Amino acid sequence: MSKTISIIGSGFSALSAACYLAKAGHTVSIYEKNDTVGGRARQLIKDGFTFDIGPSWYWMPDVFEKFFNDFGKTTSDYYQLDKLSPAYKIFFLDDVITIGDHMDKICEEFERIEAGSSKPLRKFIARAQEHYDIAINKVVLKPGVSPFELVSKETITRVDQFFKTISSEVRKNFKNPKLISTLEFPVLFLGAKPNQTPSFYSFMNFADFGLGTWHPKGGMYEIIKAMQSLAESIGVSIYTNSNVEKITVKNNTAESITVNEKIIPSDIVLSGADYHHTETLLEKQHRQYSEAYWNKRTFAPSSLLFYIGFDKKLQNIEHHNLFFDTDFEIHAKDIYDNPKWPEDPLFYANFPSVTDKTMAPQHCETGFFLIPIAPGLEDTPQLRDHYFNLIIKRFEKRTHQNVQKHILFKSSFCVNDFISEYNSYKGNAYGLANTLTQTAFLRPKLKSKKVKDLYFTGQLTVPGPGVPPALISGKLVSELIQKN
């Protein structure tokens, strides 16, 4: 039977769910508080420079392909996808590691750093590939309703991988600190420290080294435009500048939402917005999780970001660049253990115009810099300026060039913006971390336990943070709605 479904937010998970639900014959409407579709995946265009101000890494291309295939489409129907070569650079204090676009190249680089390391690397990635197949094709396709979802012949034989950590697994096979950092890096996308992330999540290493790093021409926002086009082509109505102010419950059933003071009757309400914020739209007795619950969760970091237009092409950089020239352990403690602004933060620099000339004017460079920080920190203009000056000097030193005098403009985005723009809990950037106690059925539920016909999707629920998991989350919740 066809239902009228109202979806709050228009990020990857919301758009994904909308497409599946519309395909199933439901009447689907999306309400987005901001003036563009995409949730946190937005775009800044200024003076000929184009910035993705949200996600910037395109990993797990198979997940994107499967999504569009479910609607008789392919990614190539909507955007051009290019594999980056090299995938990225990692700048250390005394060396630079370049990650190539093929395992042979990566093995050569590992051998350069540590003789004999390519052999354990190949074994590690082979096991990571097995984990990837199980994770992407089985584990993450479960709705997180029961612990028994994790029980299968494949997972039973790997149960120890849920109680070991990525850090212990990596350090058992590799001794060089640079190689250790390189192999621990991918799980940072999951939002937790490597020594708190189950070793089963090594499938992220296969996503990195095995499947490679890609770029949709025109930027990551091309995916949002593709999903919007697909959604509208199958009947989804999308409304921007439409702030959802309230979810009305009658007889313990979600009855309507209030959008810009207008009441919208709904058979089903699905939120792709911040989970904590969504529950504040309900009266207290209808909320599943208390403030104490949220405060005790381990959240992925927030970020301080800078979007910069340079009036020249920069040297000694790639599309993606990681600056691990300070102590990661100290920075990680400043995020997770004793939240505070870090003294010497690691940072990431993205220059899409290195490989995509459409992203910047001729002879110019589009760049954005990201510093991971703890959510909930004080955010002031003075702090932003301090950290920009700190990282730009290190950037100049590591890349052997002067860039500050070539800055045409600079914009920033931090904790206060994540809160005001996305209603993000404590200004987090990526949702709940994928720790052992926050995995699968232990995450906040896709379906409300207190309110009938109220559902959730996105980075705070199953399967977790990241763009590919967001696509999968939308599919999972749509299947759960269909089932119920």
N, C-alpha and C positions, 0 to 999 in steps of 0.2 A: 504494500500500500504506500502510495506517495505521501511524503511528509513535507511540511514547511520547515526548513532548517535555517536558523540564523547563526552565522559564524562571526565570532569576535576576533578581529585582527586579520592581516593578510600576508603573514610571513610564509616561509616555505611549507610548514606543516599545515597551515590553514588552507593555502591554495591547493596542496596535495589532497587533503580531505574533501575540499569542495569539488574537485574534479571527479573523484571516485563516487561521491554521493550524487552528483548531477548525472553521472553515467548510469547510476542505478535507478534514475527516474524521479529523484526528489527535487523539490523546488528550493534552490539554495541561494542565499544572499550573504555577502560578506560586508562587514562594517569595519572600516579602517579609520582610526582617529587622526592619522596624519594625512597630508595632501597627496601622497604617492603610495602606490601599492608596493608591498614587499616587506613590511615589518622592519626588522633590523637590517635587511638587505636593501639599502638605499644607494642613491647615487648623487654625487655632487659634481655639477658641471659649471665651470667658471673660466672665462677668458680662453676658451678652447681646450682647457684641461678637463679630463674626466676621471673621477675618483669613485671607486667602490668604497663607500664609507661603512660597510658591514663586512661580511665574509669576503676573503680574497684568495683562498686556496681551493682549487678544484681537484679533489681526490675522489677515489671510488667511482670512476666514470661508468662502471657497470650499473650502479644504483640509479643514476640519472637515466641511463638508456632503458632500464627496465620500467621506470616510471612512464616514460613517453610511449614505450612499446605497449603498455597496458591500454593505450588509447589509439592503437594503430598508427603511431607516429614514431619518429626517431629524433634524436637531438639535432641531427643535420637538417631536419625540416625547419628548424628555428634559428640555429646559430652554428657558426664555424668553430670547431674545437681543435686546438693545436697542442701537441705535447711539447712541454718545455725541455730544452736541451741547452745547458744543464738544468736540472730541476731547481736547485738552489745552492747558495753558498753559505758556509758557516765560518764566521770570523772569530778566531781565538786570539789570545794575547800575542802569540808568536807564530801563528800559522793560519792558513785558510784551507778548509776542506770543501771540495766541490763535489756535489752529488750529481752524477750523470743520469742519463735517461735510460740506462740499461744496467743490469746486474754486473756484466763484465767490467764496465767502466767503474762502477762503485767498488768492485773487488780490487781493481788496480789502485784506487785511491786508498782503500784500507791497507793494502800491502805497503804503500808508500809510508803510511804512518806507523804500522806495526807489522813486521814480517811474519807471515804465517796466519794472519788474521782472516784472510779471505775464506779459508776452509771452515772455521766455525761460523763465519757469517753466512755462508751458503746453507749450512745446516739450520741455523737460526731462522733464516727467511723461509726455508722449506717448511719448517714447523709452523711458522707464522701463516703461511699459505693455507695449511690444513685448518688452522684456527679461523682464518678468514672465511673459508668455505662453510664451516659450521656456523660461524657467527652471522654472516650475512644471509645465508640461505635457510637457516633454521632458528637460531636463538633470538635474533632481533625481530623475527617475524611473529613473535609471541606477544600477546597483549598485556603481559605482566599481571595476570589475574591470580595465578597460583604458582607456588614453588615447583610444582610437578612439571611445569612447562619446560624446565631446564633439564629434566630427566630424559635422557635418550642413550642409546648405546654409544654414541659419539661423545657425549658430555660425561657420561659415567667414567669412561676410560681416561678422561682429562680432568677429573674433579680436583686433583692436586693443583692444577693450573689456576684455580680460583682462590687458592690459599697461599700460593707463592706470589711474589710481586715481580713486576717488570724489572725493577732495579736489581733484585737478587738474581734473576735469570740472566740479565745482561752482564752483570759483574762476575758471574760464574764463568763466563766464556771470554770476556775481554778485560784487559788490564789497563790499556791506555785511556787516560781520562777523556781525551778528545773523542775517541771512538765510543766510549760509554755515553757521553753527552749526545753524540749524534744518534745513537740508538734509543736513547731515552726521550729524545725530542718529540717523536710523533704522538706519544700518549698525552702530551700536554694539551692536545686538542680535546681530550676527554675531561679536562678541567681539574685534574688532581696530580699530586706529586707521584713520580714513578715508584717511590717506595710505599705508596698506598694504593697502587693500581694493580689489580690481579694480572698475573702473567698471561692469562688467556687473551688479554687485550693486545698481545703482540701482533694480532692481526692488523693493527695500525701500521706496523713496520712493513708488512706485505703491501698494504695500500700505498705506502711511500715508495719502497724500493722495487716492488714487483709490478705495480700498476702505473706508477709514475705520477707526475704532477702536470696538470693540464691548464689551459687558459681558453675561455670562450672569447672570441674576438669581440671587442667592444666592452669587455668586462663582465663580472659576475652578474650584473644586473640584467644581462641578456637572458639569463635563466628565468628571472622573475617575469620579464616581458613575455617569454615563451609560455610560461605557466598561466599568465593572465590571458594570453591569446587563446590558449587551449580551453581554459575555464569558461571564458565568454562564448566560445564557439559551441559549447555544449549546454549553454543556458544559464550559467552562473551570473548573477547580478552582483556587481561590485560597487560599493559606495565609499568614497574617500571623504575626509573631513567629517567623519561620522563617529563621534565619540560615544561609546556605550557607557551609560552612567549607572545602570541598575539592571539586575536580573530579578524579575518578580516570580515568586514561588507561591503556588496555591495548592493546597492538599498535598504538600511535599512533591510537587511536580513543577518543573520550569515551565512557566506559562507565557512569558514575554520578556523582551528586553526594552529598555528605554534608551533611545538614541537621540541626542540633541533635544531632549525633553519630549520626544515623540514616542509613544508606546507602539512597539512592533510585536504583534502576536506571533508565537512560534510553537510548533509542535515539539521541536528539539532545539536546544541551545548548545553550541559547541564553541569552546574558547581556545584560540591559538595564541591568546595574549598571555602575559606573565601569569602563572598559576596563582601565586599569592595575591596579586592584584585582582584577579578574577573573583576570588573568594571574598574580597572586600566589597564586591558589588552585590553580595548576598547579605541578608540579615544574619546576625551572629549564630543563631541556632541552626542555620543551614550550612555552616562552614565545616569542612572535614578536619582541617588542620589548624591548630592554635598558633599564636604568635611564638610561643615557646618552641613548638615543633620546628617552625621555619628557622628560628634563631639557632637551633642546634644542628641544622643541616650543614654539610660541607659544600659550599658554593664554589663554582669555578670563578676565576678571577674577573675583575673589572679591567678596564684598560684606559690608559691615557693615549689619545691618538692625535697626530698632527697631519694635516693635509697641506702639501706644499707644492707650489708651482715654481720650477726652476727655469731660468732663461737660457740654459745651455744643457747639452748632453753630459751626463756624469760619467766618470771613469771607474773602472775596477769593480763594477757591480753587476748583478744579474737581476732578473725579474723579482725573485725572492731572496732575501738576505737575512741571516740570523746573526746577531752579535752576542756571542757567548764569551766575551773577553773579560768577564768578571765572574765571581763565584756564584754558580747557580744555587748551591745549597743555602747560602745566606739569603739570596733573593727569595727562594721558595719559603723559607721560614718567615720572611716579612709578609708573605701572602697568606700562608695557611696557619702558622703556629702562633705568631705574635704580630697580628696585622698592623702594619705601619708603612709609611712611605719608605721605599728602599733607598739606601745610600748609593749603591752602585748597581743599578738595574741592568739585567739583560734587556735587549730590545730587538724588534723586528723591523726591517725596512723593505717596502714594496715599491717597485718601479715598473709598472705594467707597460709603460711606453718603451722599455728596452726591447720587448718582443712584439708589441702591438702599437704601430705608429698612429692609430686612430685615437689613442688616449692622450695625446699631447700635441701642441702646435709643432711645426717643423723646427728642428734644432733645439727643442726644449725637452724637459723631463717632468713627468708626473710622479710624485712620490708621497707615500705616507709612511709614518713611523708609529710603532705601537709599543708601549711599555705595559706589561701585565702588572696589575696592582691588586691589592686586596679590595673586595667590595666594601662599601660603607665608610671609606676614608673621607676626610675633609678634602674639599675640592675648591681651590681658589685660583684666581688668575696668577697670583704670585708663585704658587706651586707649579702651575703649568709652565710658566716662563723659566723657572729654575730647572725643571727637568728637560725642557727643550734645549737650553744652553748646555746642559750636561751631556746629552746624547749626541748633539750635533758636533760638538768638539771631538768626541770619541769617534764618530763617523768619519770626520775629516782625517783624523789620525790614522785610522785603520785602512781607509781607502786612498790615502796619500793625495788629497786634493782640498782646495778651499771651495766651499759651497755657500757659505753664509751670505757673501756679497752678491750671489746669483739668485737669491730668493725674491720672487715677484710678489708672492702673497703667502700667508700661512693662516690656516684655520685649525681649531682644536676641538676635541670632544672628550668628555670624561664622565666621572660618576654622576654629577648633577644632570648631565644631558641624557644619560641612560635612564635616569629616573623620570625626567620630564618628558622625554620623547617616547619612551617605551614602557613606562610604569614598571621599570625593572626593580626587583627586590634588592635593596641596598646598592643599586646601580651595577649589579653583576652584568657581565657581557655575554656569558655563554650558558647560564643555567646551573643545574646541579651537577657536581662532579660525579664521575662514574667510579666511586670507591666500592669496595666489596659490600658494604652495608647500604649502598644506594644504587644497586644494580637490579635490573629486571623487576620482579614482583615487589621489591623493597622500595621502589620509587613511588611518588604520588600517582594515584590511579587515573587511568583514562576515563573512567566512569565514576561520577560522584556516588559515594556510599550513602549520602543523605537526601539527595534530590534526584527524583526520577527525571529522565530525559535531559540531564545536564552532563556534558562530556568535556574532556580537555585533550589538548594535543600540544606537542612542541617540546622544547629543550628541558623543561622541568619534569616531564613525565617520560614514558617509555618511547624509544629506547635510550634517549639521552641527547647530549649536546652535539652540534655539528650539522652541516647541511644535509648530507646523506641520511643520517638518522632522523632528521626533521621530515624528509620526504616519506620515510618509512613510517614515522609516527602518524602522519596523515592517513596513510593507507590502513594502519592498524585500527585507528579509531573509527574509520568509515566502516570497516568490517564488523567492528563491535556494535555499532549502531544498527547495521543491517541484521546482525544476529539477534539483537534484542527487540 
